Amino acid sequence: MLQKGITDMVRISNGRMSGTAYGSVVLHVSPEAAAGGPLAFVQTGDTIELDVDARRLHLEVSDEELARRRAAWQPPPLPTRGYYKLYVEHVLQADQGADLDFLVGSSGAPVPRDSH
């Protein structure tokens, strides 16, 4: 993309990112696409409105089209064992702290929303 002269763009992800980045980056979008969150329904050519001040993302497709995409969506296959299975079954979404669900409330230390 740099070879095409694109040096600034918005990236939106439900994951983490490390390294050098150009432009705005929106991370930890939840619920995650793998859990059926809105990012699972984004298609090439869609417009996404980003309002940083209002902390808002909006996929600019009609309610009918979004419902059609949601109905056609298939979740990824679930793992059968290992740490990935533990992660899928027990790690909360980012807006809930991305903690293990069985540890919530056991440390006594609150994690404020804007601390991470």
C-alpha positions as CSV (number, residue, x, y, z in Angstrom):
1,M,0.0,0.0,0.0
2,L,2.9,2.3,0.7
3,Q,4.0,1.7,-2.9
4,K,0.6,3.0,-4.0
5,G,1.1,6.2,-1.9
6,I,-1.3,5.2,0.8
7,T,0.3,6.4,4.1
8,D,-2.8,7.1,6.2
9,M,-5.8,4.9,6.8
10,V,-8.0,3.8,9.7
11,R,-7.7,0.2,10.8
12,I,-10.4,-1.4,12.9
13,S,-9.9,-4.8,14.7
14,N,-11.2,-6.9,17.4
15,G,-7.6,-7.9,18.2
16,R,-4.4,-6.5,19.4
17,M,-1.7,-4.8,17.3
18,S,2.0,-4.2,17.7
19,G,4.6,-2.5,15.7
20,T,4.6,0.7,13.6
21,A,1.3,2.0,12.4
22,Y,0.2,4.8,10.2
23,G,-3.1,6.6,10.8
24,S,-5.9,5.8,13.3
25,V,-6.2,2.4,14.9
26,V,-9.3,1.2,16.7
27,L,-8.7,-2.0,18.6
28,H,-10.5,-4.3,21.0
29,V,-13.8,-3.9,19.2
30,S,-16.3,-6.2,20.9
31,P,-18.1,-8.4,20.7
32,E,-15.4,-10.1,18.6
33,A,-16.2,-11.2,15.0
34,A,-15.7,-14.9,16.1
35,A,-18.5,-14.4,18.7
36,G,-20.9,-12.9,16.1
37,G,-20.0,-9.3,16.6
38,P,-20.6,-6.7,13.9
39,L,-17.1,-7.1,12.4
40,A,-18.2,-10.5,11.3
41,F,-20.7,-8.9,8.9
42,V,-18.4,-6.3,7.2
43,Q,-17.8,-6.9,3.5
44,T,-15.4,-5.4,1.0
45,G,-16.7,-2.1,-0.1
46,D,-18.8,-1.3,3.0
47,T,-18.5,2.1,4.6
48,I,-17.9,2.3,8.3
49,E,-18.4,5.6,10.1
50,L,-15.9,6.3,12.9
51,D,-16.7,9.0,15.5
52,V,-13.8,9.1,17.9
53,D,-15.2,11.8,20.2
54,A,-18.5,9.8,20.6
55,R,-16.6,6.5,20.8
56,R,-18.9,5.1,18.1
57,L,-18.5,2.9,15.1
58,H,-21.4,2.4,12.6
59,L,-21.5,0.0,9.7
60,E,-23.4,1.9,6.9
61,V,-25.6,-0.9,5.7
62,S,-29.4,-1.2,6.0
63,D,-31.0,-3.1,8.8
64,E,-32.3,-5.5,6.2
65,E,-28.9,-6.2,4.7
66,L,-27.4,-6.6,8.2
67,A,-30.1,-9.1,9.1
68,R,-29.4,-11.0,5.9
69,R,-25.7,-11.2,6.6
70,R,-26.3,-12.2,10.2
71,A,-28.7,-15.0,9.1
72,A,-26.1,-16.3,6.7
73,W,-23.2,-16.1,9.1
74,Q,-21.6,-19.3,10.3
75,P,-19.5,-19.2,13.5
76,P,-16.0,-20.7,13.3
77,P,-15.6,-24.3,14.5
78,L,-15.0,-24.5,18.2
79,P,-11.7,-26.0,19.5
80,T,-12.0,-29.3,21.2
81,R,-9.1,-29.0,23.7
82,G,-6.1,-27.0,24.8
83,Y,-5.5,-23.3,25.7
84,Y,-7.5,-22.2,22.6
85,K,-10.6,-24.0,24.0
86,L,-10.0,-22.4,27.4
87,Y,-9.7,-19.0,25.8
88,V,-12.9,-19.4,23.7
89,E,-14.9,-20.7,26.6
90,H,-13.7,-18.5,29.4
91,V,-12.1,-15.2,28.3
92,L,-14.6,-12.4,28.4
93,Q,-15.0,-9.8,25.6
94,A,-12.9,-6.7,25.7
95,D,-15.7,-4.5,27.0
96,Q,-16.0,-6.8,30.0
97,G,-12.2,-6.7,30.7
98,A,-10.9,-9.7,28.7
99,D,-10.5,-11.5,31.9
100,L,-11.1,-15.2,32.6
101,D,-14.7,-15.4,33.7
102,F,-14.0,-17.7,36.6
103,L,-11.6,-15.0,38.1
104,V,-14.0,-12.1,37.9
105,G,-14.5,-10.5,41.3
106,S,-11.8,-12.6,43.0
107,S,-8.9,-10.1,43.1
108,G,-10.6,-7.2,44.7
109,A,-8.9,-4.8,42.4
110,P,-11.2,-2.8,40.1
111,V,-10.1,-2.2,36.5
112,P,-11.5,1.2,35.4
113,R,-12.7,1.4,31.8
114,D,-10.2,3.9,30.6
115,S,-7.2,2.3,32.3
116,H,-6.3,0.2,29.2
